[in-house]
Amino acid sequence: MVRDTWFDNEFYSSYFMWDSFTAGVAVSIMSKPNNHKGENEFAEMEYMNITVITSNKPYGVSDGSNPFFDGRRVPKFNLEKGGVHSGHVQQGLRDPLCFVNNGKGKCQDGYTAEVSGPDSVRVLVATKAKPNKDVGSSLDREYFISFLNVLKHPQNAGRFNFITQFPYYKEVTYKPDFQNKTLGKPVVFDMDMSAGDFLALFYLLKVPVQVIDLKALIVSPTGWTNSATIDVIYDLLHMMGRDDIPVGLGDVFAMNQSDPIFPPVGECKYVKAIPHGSGGLLDSDTLYGLARDLPRSPRRYTAENSEVWGAPRDTDHPELRQPLAMEVWDSVLQRTKPRSKITVLTNGPLTNLAKVVSVKNISSRIQEVYVVGGHLSSNVNDKGNIFSVPSNQYAEFNMFLDPLAAKTVFESEVNITLIPLNTQRQVSSFSTIIGELRRTPRTPEAVFSERLLSRLYRLKQTHNRYQHMDTFLGEIVGAAVLTDSNSGLNPNFEVKAVNVLADGNESSDGKIVVDEKGGKLVRILSSVDAKVYYSLYANKLGDEDQSAKIGSFEKQRRKWNHPHSKK
């Protein structure tokens, strides 16, 4: 897989087994008691004074780029003036000070260097891989022999996949038959895979197909999770018997944040606001540990690719390639009647939608967009939720994570209904919605949602770094309002002309302001009946109609372990 998806045709000369080699050296060192000199089978070791360089020559010159020195009487960490940490700090991937005439970079931020003085640390360093003792072998390093031998050992052998792990494993897909049903309005759900998005997805899948026809899911990895969290979506769809719904992967970077020459890399100016773990990225990737309880779908996120789609070579299974967002949009339009209009619900950054509204033949097919996000501040004390960027007091995460995309969408011709943070906060009572779910019939989806909400609530109560959990609870509102039909939800709307700020200033980017002269007229949800909202969500998930086909991985595992298990 690594070879087939390598970025160029020089895999055998440019790929190195750094991680496994390091593990081999470490294990070899630790296996010898009192081994202070680091003697091992695979590498020559030497104590060196090193540091990780954080700036560039000329050292000691202040140009406003170095947070360790600029504006400080005493350098941070007592670093040495004139040392390798005291120069220019690279500003972005295309910092002009880092390039010379031949186009090669000269900046060394992140390099490891041997230095002397107080900025250095004495470290035991592997300086050279030991050659293979068997000079006649085609493998020129001693480590390669050991690596292959260890893999061949029968002791502690792993079970490679489900086929070998479970004696009665069978790959099954669930695709409903809607031939005799009149389907409702076509809907595309654009999500960033936060915990709240999965709760909203459960709700959408429970609404009768005669009311909404969920055509596709579009995923934005510019928010709370990374791309591979698509696996959790596949698992949830499999659980609910909807393996027919395509999932498209959007751009990894916010608008204008990817490198123009090498797009796979880019800036993380906005997404860095999502904390890693403790309520952020790593926690969301696993649905706070509960994703493992979902049944496993045969559909998986994969890097499999083909030359047709720009890969340097075909992989073994190019047909397994993860579809992209715009491809899924194209397929939705092809599968939808030409005069049909599509309703879009967005629960994350508007990165994908900004591309869609820029394509005339797609944007003209959009009936309306429900945008869950944004904040309209009523006074100086009415703050947003960007808790990790203290200087930005009035923006909301979905707008902040890609402000330029938000501005693009709000300046487009599509009709927008905004479900702002103010309204979401009206329905953010964990205890109420959990209580309603505990009183509803115990369908697998109701049980899972109650467990997820209970975990978020418990984390919020016991840990300071999880105080933003109610943000996810409010993300269900869009799904409820979009599908509302005589439910008693009693949504109230007002129309205002608004703009989204996106001038590159992190202190104001993503803020929504009322602009009567130059703003776009937007329908804004101002309130719903909170009591009805909580019971509506719980009752919908407790309904036996359109319920889960297989409730959990445990039930799936029992089927795969026993030939005739129906549990």
N, C-alpha and C positions, 0 to 999 in steps of 0.2 A: 504493500500500500504506500509506504513512504517513497519507494523508488518510482512507482507509477504516477504519483502526484507531485514529484519534485519539480521545482520551478524552471529548471533548465535541463540540458542533455548531458550534464557533467556530474551525474549522481555519484559515480564511483570515485571521482577525484575530489568532490566537494562535500560529501556527507561524511560525518565523523561520529563515532559512537561515544560521544562525550559522557553522557549520563551513565550508561552501563559500565564504561571504563572506570569512571569515578567510583561507582558502587563496588566494582571489583577490587580496586585499590584499597578502599575503606575497609571492606570485609577482610582482606588479607592482612591489613595492619592490625585490626582489632582482634584477629585470631591469635596473635602473638602477645603474651603477657609482658607488661613493662616495656613496651616497644616504643620508647620515647623518640627514637630516630626514624620511626616510620618504615622500618624494613618490610618489604613485601615482594611478591612474586612478579609484579607487573610494571612497576615504575621506579625510576631513580628519584630519590627524595633529597631535598636540601632546604635548610632553614634560610629564609630570606626576609628582609624588611620591605614590605610592599604597601601600596595604597591603591585605591580606585580613584583615578583622576576625574575631577569634576569640572575642570575648566581648561582654558587654552592660553597659549602665549599671546602677547607678552604678559607675564605674571605680574601681579601687583598694581595693574592699571585698572582703575574703576571706571566702568562704562554703564553702570546701572543694571547690568544683567546678573550680578552675583549676589544672591541673598545671604551668603555667608559673610560678606564683607561690606557691601554697599550700605551706607547709612548707619553703620555700627562703629562705635568707638573701640569696642573689643570684638574681634572676629568670633563668630559662633563656633563653639567647640574648641575655642582657643587655637584655631588654626594659624599656621605660620604665614605672616605677610610676605609676599614674594614667592610663596610655595606653589605647588601644583594645583591648589584649590583656590587661588587668589586672582585668576584671570577671567577672561570672557567665558560665560556659560552659554552653550549653544541654545539659540532661540528657535526652536522648531526644526523640521526636517530640511528646510531649504534656507537656512540661515546664510545670508550672502558672505558673512565673514568666514564661513567654513569651507568655501570653495576657492580653488586657484584656477589659473587660466586653462589648464588641461581638463577641467571638469571634475577632477578627483577631490574628495574631501580631505581637509587637513585637521578638522577638529578631533579631539581625542576624549571627549566626555565618555566616561564608562570604561576606558581602558584600564587595565591593571599594569602598574609599573613598579619597578624596584627603586625605592628612594630611601634617603636617610633623614634623620631628624625627627621631630616630635609628631609629624603627620603620618608616620609609618607605623606598621604593626608587624611584629615578628611572627611569621607564619611558616609552617612546614609545607613545602610546595613540591608537587610532582613535576620534575623538569624534563623528563624524557621517558617514553614508553620503552620497556625492555624488549630487545629483539627475541624472536623465536629461537630456542636452543636447537631446534631441528632446522639446520640451514637449508636442507633440501625441501622443506615444506613451502607450498605456495602462500601460506599465511605467514606474514613476516613479523608478527608480534606475538609474544608469549600469551598475552591476554586473549587473543582470538581463539587459541586452542582451548583454553580453560572455559571460555564462554560457550563454545559449542559442546564441550564435554558435559558441562553443568546442565545444559538444556536436554541432553540425552539421558540424564539420570532418571530412573523410574521413581526414586524417592521424591515425595512431595510433588508428584506430577499433577498438573492442573487438568481440569475438565475443560476442553477447548471451547465448547459451545453447548447450546441447549440439546442438540441432537445426541451428544455423548453423555450429557448430564441426566437427561430424563429418558427412560426407556420407551415411553409412548408419546414422545413429543410430536406434535402435528401443527403445521403452520396453517392458521385459519384466518380468513378475512371476512368481515361482516359488512355487507352492502345491502341496505334496505331496498325493497321494491315499492316504488311510489307510482306505479303505472295506473292504478285505479284511484289515485288521489289528486285533487286539484291543489297544486302547490301555491303557497302564499308569495308575498313579495320577495324577490331575490335580494339577499344580503351578503355582503363581504365584511368579515370581521378582521380589522387590522390591530394587532396586539404586540406588546413588547414582552409578553410572557411573565409578567409579575404575578404574584399570588392572586391578586384581585382579578386579573385577566382570566385565570382558570376558573374562578368562581363565576365570572360572567359567562364564560364559555359553557359551563354546565347549564346555566339558565337558558341560553340560546338553544341548546340541544334539547331542552325539555319543552320549549314552546312548540305547539302543534305545527307540523309542516304545512298545514293549510293556512297558517298565519304568516310564517316566514320560511323561506327556502334558503338555508345557509349554503351558499355556493362555494365559498373558499375561505381559508384563513391566510392572512398575510402577516409575516413575522418581521418585527424590527429588532435586530440585535444591538441597537444603539441605546438601549435602555437598561432594564434591571437584570438582564441575563445575557449569556452568550449564545452563539448560534446553535450549539449542540443541544440546548434545552428544547429544541424542536422534538426531540425524542419523547419528552413528557407530553407534548401535544398529541403526537401519534398514539401514545399509550392511552390518553384520555379518550380520544376518538374511537380507539379500538374497544375500550370498555363500554362506550355508549353505542356500539354497533354502527359507527359512521366512518368506516375505512374508505368510503367513497369520496370524502371531502378532501380536496387537494390543499397542500400547505406550501406556500411560497416564501422563500427566504429573501429578505430585503438587504439593502446595503449595510455593511458593517460600520461605516463611518457616517456621521452627520454630513449634511450638505456642505461642500467646499472644505471638508476636513481631510479627505483622502489625498494622498500625494498625486499630483497631476501626471508624473512620469511613471511612478510605480504604485498603482492604486491599492495593492494589497496592504500597504502601510499608510499611516496617516496620523493626524493629531487627535488627542483625546481631551480636547479643551473642555468639553461639556460632560462627557460620560464619566470623567474622573470624579464627578460629584457623587456618583453612586459608590458607597463604601464597599470594600471587599470583605465580605463576611460581616458578622454582627449586624444582621438586618439587611445586608446589601447583596451584591452580586453572587457570591458563593452560596449564600443561604437560599436565594431565589432559584438558583440553578437546580436545586434538589427539592423545591417546594418545602423548604425547612425540614427536610428529612423524610417527608411523606411520599415523595414520588416513587419510592421503591415499593410502595403498597399497590400501585396501579398495575393492572395486567399488562403484559409486555406485547406490544404490537409488532407484527412482522415488518412494518415500515420503520426505517431508521434514518437518522441524519447520517449522511456519508459524503466523503470527499471523492468518491468514484466519479470519473469524468472521461471525456472523450475529446479527440481532436476537433470534432465538429463544434464544440463549445469553447475552443481556445486553449485546451490543454496541450502540453508539449507532446503527449502520447496518449494512446488509449489505455485505460485500466482494464482489469479483468472483467469488470461488470459495469460498463458505462451506462447501462439501462437503469442502474440504481442511483444515478446522480440526483442530488437534491434539487428540485425545481426552484427557480428564482421567482421573485415576486412578480415581475412584469410578464414572465411566461405564464404564470397562473392567471394573471389578469386577462391576458389574451385568450386563454382557454375558456375562461368564464364568459367572455363576450361571444365566443364561438358557440358555446352551449346554451346561450340565452337568446330568446327570440329577438330579432333585430329592433323591434320597437319597444322592447321592455327596458325599463329604467332600473338601475341598481342602487340600493341604499347601502351606504358604508357606515360602519361603526368603528371609530378609532379609539383605542384605549392606551395609546403610547405616543412616542414622538411621531411627528407627521412626515418623517423622512420618505416613506414609501408613497404616501398620498401626494406629496409635492411633485414627485415624478409623474404620477398618474394625471394630475390636473394640468400638467404641461403638455400632454398628448391630446390633441383635440378630439380624435375619434374615440378616445376612452372617456374623457371628461364630459363629453356631450351625452354619454350614456348614464351618467350619475344623476339619480333623482335628488338625493340629499345626503349630507354627511353629518353624522352625529359625532361631535368631538368631545370626548371625556377629558377634561383638562383645562388649563388656564385659570387665572384668578383675577377677579375684578374687585379691587380693594375699595371699600366704602369709606375708610378713614385710615389714619396713620397707624392705628393699632391692629388693623385687619391685615395680617401678614400672610405671605404665601407659605410654601412648604419646603423651600430649598435649604434644609437644615445644615447641609454640609458646605454651603457657601454663605457665610454670615452677611457679607456685603450685599447680597441680593435678597432683599426683604419681601418683595411683592410678586415674584414670579412663582409659577407652579412647574413641577418637574417635567411633565410632558411637553410643555412649551420650551422650557430651558434646555432640554437635552438636544434639541435641534431648532433653535430659534429662527434660522433662515428658512427652514422648511415650513415652519408654522406661518411665517410671514408670507411665504409663497402661496400657501393654501388660502389664507385669509384675504389675499389680494386677487384670488382667482374668481371665476364666475360661478362656482358651485354654491348651492344653497347650504348654509351651515346652521346646525342647531348646537349650541354650546352648553355642555353640562359642567359648569365651573366648580372650582374647589369650594366656594361658598356653599353651594347646594349639596355637594358630596358630604360636607361636614354635618349637614342636618340629619344624615342617616348613617352615622358612624358609631352606633352603640353596639359594641361586641356582645354585652350581656343579653341584650334584647334579641338579636338575631340568633345567637346560640340557643337561647331559650326556646325560640320558635322552632328551630331545627330539631331540638330534642323532643318536641311534642308532635312532630310530623311523622308519618309512616317511614320506617327505616329502610328506604331504598339505598342501594350502594352509593349512589351519588350524594344523597342527603347525609349519609354517615361520613363519607369522605370530607364533604364540605364542613360539616360540624367539627370534625377532628382538626382540619386545617385552621379554621377560625379560632378554635379553642387554643391551639398552639400559638397563634399570633397574639391572642389576648394574654395568654400566660407570659409570653416573652415581654410584651409591653408592660405588664405589671411588675416583672421581676428584674428587668435589665434596662439600664439607662440608654443603651445604644439601640434599643428597639422601640423607642417612643413614637416612631412614625408609622407603626403598623396599621393604624386606622386609615392611612392613605389608601391602602389596598381595599379596605371594606367599602369605601365610597365608589370604587370602580365598577360596581355592579349596576349603578344607577342608569348608565347609558343603555344597557341591555333591557332593563325594565321599562324605560320610557319608550324606547324604539318599538317594543312589542306591545305596548299598552293598548288595550281595547276593552273599554267598559269594566276595568278592574277596580275602580274606585281609587286609583292612585292619585287622581286629581292633580295632574301636573299644571303648574302655572308658568307662563312664558312672558317675556318682555322683549322688545326689539331695541337694539342699540347699535350705533355705528362705532366700531372698534378697530384698533390697529395693534399689531404685535411688534415690539421693539426688538431689533436684531442688528445692532450696529457694532458688534464685536466687543462690547463692554460687559464683562461677566457680572457686574453689579446691577445691570438693568436688562440684559438679554432675556427674552421670554416673557417679559412683563406685558400684560394686555392693558391698553389705555383706551378710554372713551375719546373718540375723535369725531365730533358731529359733522365737521366739514370734509375731511378726507378719509374717514374710516369706512369699513364695509358694514352694511346692515346685516346683523346676525340675530337669529332667534336664540334667546338665552333662557334656560330653565332656571327659574328663581326659587321654586319650592315644589315639594311633593308631600303627600300624606305619609309621614314616617311610619306610623303604626301599620297602615295598609302595606307599605313597602316591605317591611320585615316579614309579615305573614305571607305576602305574595311570593317572595323568594322561597321561603320554607315550604309552602304548599306546592309550589311548582316542582321543587326537587323531590318532594314526597309523593308525587303523582306516579302511579304505576305505568301510565302511558309513556312510551318512548323512554323507558328505563334502561338500565345497564344490561348488556348482553352477558357480560362476565364481570363479576363484582370486584375482584382483587387478584393480585398475583398468587396469593395463597390458594385460591380456588383453581386458578390456572395450573399451578404446580401439582395439585392433587389429581387433576385430569391427566397430566403428563406422567404421573407416577403409577397410575392404575388404569388398566385397559378399558374398563366400563364405568368409570366414575362419572356421575352426573352432578356432583356437588361442586 
